[in-house]
Amino acid sequence: MIVKTYITFRDFLNFNIKTSFPRIIIFSLILLLFLGLNFFNNENDSQEIFKFAVIWFPAIILFIIVRSYFRLKNAFYSNKKIQEEIIYTFTDEKVQTKGETFEGDFTWNTVFKVKELKDWFLIYQSKQTMNMLQKAKMDKEQISELRKIITENGVKAKLRKD
């Protein structure tokens, strides 16, 4: 089975926003709790605490968002391979990848895990290295066939049932 993908910066950004959103919310709540407890320990009045929170909490959240955007932009544009059209060839034994400037393959038994999201297949070669496959570039038969290949090869996977 052959699948062609091309990931734009917008795709990359949307993917990272969706997967990072829960962490940003949790971090923000922890930060707000920390700031609140710090002010209560200092015995400041509640009006002063509210003024401080209204000013600093949005500023910190904005900083996190801006920093994340530029970090992702740098990660995307510094990796030329991710910007190329990549042709994946899936067989029962291995996965072949071919871009404009690279070519490689790996066997299914070396795959760390596969994670299927609503819009993506993430094929992890290690805890931090993955191939991102857009499901929008695949038809239903290809999605089913890829799930079957993954399952038959005994790869650790979280696959959807739809």
C-alpha positions in Angstrom: 0.0 0.0 0.0 1.3 3.4 -1.0 0.4 6.7 0.8 1.7 10.2 -0.2 1.8 12.9 2.4 2.8 16.5 2.6 2.7 18.3 5.9 2.4 22.1 5.9 3.3 24.3 8.8 -0.4 24.9 9.4 -0.9 21.1 9.7 2.1 20.8 12.0 0.8 23.8 14.1 -2.7 22.4 14.4 -1.5 19.0 15.4 0.7 20.4 18.1 -2.0 22.7 19.4 -4.5 19.9 19.7 -2.1 17.6 21.4 -0.6 20.3 23.7 -3.9 22.0 24.7 -4.6 19.9 27.8 -1.0 20.5 29.1 -1.4 24.3 28.6 -4.7 24.3 30.5 -3.3 22.2 33.4 -0.1 24.3 33.5 -2.2 27.5 33.6 -4.4 26.2 36.4 -1.4 25.2 38.5 0.2 28.6 37.9 -3.0 30.3 38.9 -3.2 28.2 42.0 0.4 28.9 42.9 -0.1 32.6 42.5 -3.2 32.6 44.5 -1.7 30.6 47.4 1.4 32.9 47.3 -0.8 36.0 47.8 -2.8 34.5 50.6 0.3 33.6 52.4 1.5 37.2 52.2 -1.8 38.3 53.7 -2.6 40.8 50.9 -6.1 42.0 50.5 -8.3 40.3 47.9 -8.6 43.4 45.7 -4.8 43.5 45.3 -4.7 39.8 44.5 -7.4 40.2 41.9 -5.5 43.2 40.2 -2.3 41.1 40.2 -4.0 38.1 38.7 -5.9 40.1 36.0 -2.6 41.6 34.8 -0.1 38.7 35.2 -2.1 35.6 34.4 -3.1 36.7 30.9 0.5 38.0 30.3 2.0 34.6 31.3 -0.5 32.7 29.1 0.2 34.9 26.2 3.9 34.4 26.7 3.4 30.6 26.7 1.4 30.8 23.5 3.8 33.1 21.7 6.8 31.0 22.8 5.2 27.8 21.7 4.4 29.2 18.3 7.9 30.3 17.6 9.4 27.0 19.0 7.1 25.0 16.7 7.9 27.3 13.8 11.6 26.8 14.4 11.2 23.0 14.8 9.3 22.8 11.5 11.5 25.0 9.4 14.7 23.5 10.7 13.7 20.0 9.6 13.8 20.0 5.8 12.6 16.4 5.6 9.3 17.1 7.3 8.6 19.8 4.7 8.9 17.4 1.7 6.3 15.2 0.1 6.9 11.8 1.7 5.8 8.6 0.0 5.2 5.7 2.4 5.1 2.1 1.2 3.6 -0.2 3.7 4.1 -4.0 3.4 3.6 -6.8 5.8 7.3 -6.8 6.7 8.4 -3.1 6.6 7.7 0.5 6.0 9.6 2.3 3.3 9.8 6.1 3.3 11.0 8.2 0.4 11.2 12.0 0.2 12.9 14.3 -2.3 16.2 14.2 -0.4 16.1 11.0 1.6 15.0 7.3 1.4 14.8 4.8 4.2 12.9 1.8 5.6 12.3 0.1 8.9 10.8 -3.2 9.9 7.6 -3.4 11.9 9.4 -5.2 14.8 11.5 -2.0 15.3 8.5 0.2 15.7 8.1 1.5 19.3 4.4 2.0 19.1 1.6 3.3 16.8 -1.0 5.8 17.9 -4.0 6.6 15.8 -5.7 9.9 16.4 -8.8 11.3 14.7 -6.8 12.9 11.9 -3.4 11.2 12.2 -1.4 8.0 12.4 1.7 8.4 14.5 4.3 5.8 14.0 6.9 6.1 16.7 10.3 4.7 16.0 11.3 5.7 19.6 9.7 7.6 22.5 10.5 10.9 20.7 10.8 10.2 17.0 7.7 9.6 15.0 6.4 9.6 11.4 3.2 11.6 11.0 0.7 10.3 8.5 -2.3 12.4 7.7 -5.5 10.3 7.5 -6.9 12.9 5.1 -4.4 11.7 2.5 -5.8 8.1 2.8 -9.0 6.5 1.8 -11.1 4.3 4.1 -9.7 1.1 2.6 -6.1 2.3 3.2 -6.9 3.1 6.8 -8.4 -0.3 7.3 -5.5 -2.0 5.6 -2.9 -0.1 7.7 -4.7 -1.0 10.9 -4.7 -4.7 9.8 -1.0 -4.6 9.0 -0.2 -3.0 12.4 -2.3 -5.5 14.3 -0.9 -8.6 12.4 2.6 -7.5 13.1 1.9 -7.3 16.9 3.0 -3.7 17.1 2.0 -2.0 20.4 -0.8 0.3 19.2 -3.7 2.4 20.1 -6.0 2.2 17.1 -9.5 3.7 16.7 -12.5 1.5 16.0 -14.3 3.7 13.5 
